[in-house]
Amino acid sequence: MTTDDADKLAALDAQCFKQADAWNSGDFFSAAMDANFAFVVGERGGEIVACAGAEISADQAEVETVAVAPEFRGRGVGKKLLAELLDVLTGRGVTFVVLEVRPSNAAAVKLYDSFDFQIVERAENFYGDEDAWIMVREF
């Protein structure tokens, strides 16, 4: 991910998530400039169709977004990107990863479960209109 990708990534995130959950272009721009973030981007024909990113703090990371354009879902793109992101994180010394997910987002829950993330807590009204499951994975 580069700063030049910020607008395209914000549009993708807005397409994938509710407005309150999506990152804006400023968020992506700042993350691209910050060494404490790790992002991987999926492209097809030079167009960004997916991204996954996390914020790193010492040996821990928090997954901030995994977004796949609707027309590319169900093709293993999210799985490939999450695998690549986890490889980047472990390569940077991360041993513990946490994320929040809407329980209603069955596809995301299934994806995280396939990578051995475990639900450890339910955060009430985390999203304002819905609780969140807090999921973790240790390496």
Buried (B, 14 or more C-beta within 10 A) or exposed (E): BEEEBBBBBBBBBBEBBEEEBBBBBEBBBBBBEEEEBBBBBBEEEEEBBBBBBBBBEEEBBBBBBBBBBEEBBEEEBBBBBBBBBBEBBEEBEBEBBBBBBBEEBEEBBEBBEEBEBEBEBEEEEBBEEBBBBBBBBEE
